[in-house]
């Protein structure tokens, strides 16, 4: 019985060694960390800042500014829109998916965010919503 387990042990050792080699980032691949500055801000600039910046219609109506990390994390007149670590209960995620309330989805009157953009924002929130 020990002899049958031996090839599995060798395979697992080999696989873990290969996985460790793949984590050295030598190929210039990103670490996978999603941040506001690098990943989320460009999406917000593309889809949201037009209305949710100081003096703009969305900001006036809700108090939500998305042009800085601090303002986004502050939230709107109705409370926080980001619950770090919990995208599914974060208002921002709920509104951009358009699934919770089909009459209120963002951005108003414009093309919705792509699935990839929504996925990026979800991953960012779920990872704790880091700024950098």
N, C-alpha and C positions, 0 to 999 in steps of 0.2 A: 504494500500500500504506500509506503514511503517512496518507492521508486516511481509510482505513477504521479505523485505530487511533485517530484523533482522537476520535470519539464515545465510545469506550471510556475514553480518558484523561479526558475531561470527566465521564463518569459516575462513574468512580472518585474523582475529585477531589470531586465533589458528595457522594458517599456518605461519604467520610472526613470531610468537613466536617459532615455531619449527625450522624455518630457522635460527633464531638467535642462537638457541642451537647447531645447526650443524656447526656453525662457530667458536667454541671455540678451535678447533684443539686438543682436548683432546685425540683423537684416534691416534695421531701421523701422521695424514695425512699431506701431503705437502700443502703449501698455494696455489700452482698453479702458482707461479711466475717462469717464465722461464729465466734463466740467462746464460751468456756465460760460466762462470766458472763451473757451475753445470750441464748444459744440452747440450750446443752447443759444447764446447771444446771436450768432448769425441767423438762426432760424427765427428768433423773435424779431430781428431787424428786417427780415424778409417778409414776414407775415403780420406782425403785431404793432411795431413801433409807429406805423403810420397813424394809428388811432390811440395808442396807449403810451404817449409821451406828453410831457407838460404842455398844457393848453390845447391838446387835441380832444376830439369828441369822446372817445372811449375813456380817457382819463377824467374828463369833466363828469361823465355820467357815473363812473364807478369808483374813481379815485385810484385806479390801478395804473401804475407806471411800470413798464417792463424794460426801460432803456438802461437800467443799472441793476446790478445784483442786489444792492441794498433796497432799492425801491420794489423790486419783484418780491423779495423775501418779506418786506413789510406788508404787502398784500393790498387789498382794496378797502373801500369804506365798509365793506361787509365782513372783513376779517382776512386772515391769511389765505393765500391761494396755493401755497406749497406746504405740504406736510412731509418734511424730509424723511425718507425711508418708506413712504406710503403713497405711491402715485395714484393708486385706484381710489383713494379718498381725498386727493388733492384737487381743488376746484379747477386749477389750470388744466390738468390732465383731462378731467371730466368734460370741460368745455371744448377742448380742441378735438376730442374724439367724437363729440356730437351724439353720443349714445345715450346719455342720461336724460337729456331734455332736448328733443329734436327741434324745438322752436328756438333754443338759445345755443348756438354753436359758433365757434370762432374759427376764422375771422368772418365777421358779418359781410355778406354780399361779395365775398371773394372766394377764390379757389381754396379748398381745404388743405391743410398740411398733408404731406405725403405720409404713407405708412412708415417710411424710414424716419421722417422727421418726428412723428409721434413716438416712434420707438426710442429715438434718441432722448426725447424729453422724459419719457417713462423711465428709461435706464438711469438718467441723471437724478430724477427724484428718488427712485428706489435706492440709489447708492448714497443717499444722504444729501443730495443737492449741493455739492461742493462748488465754491467759486472758482478755484484754480486747481 
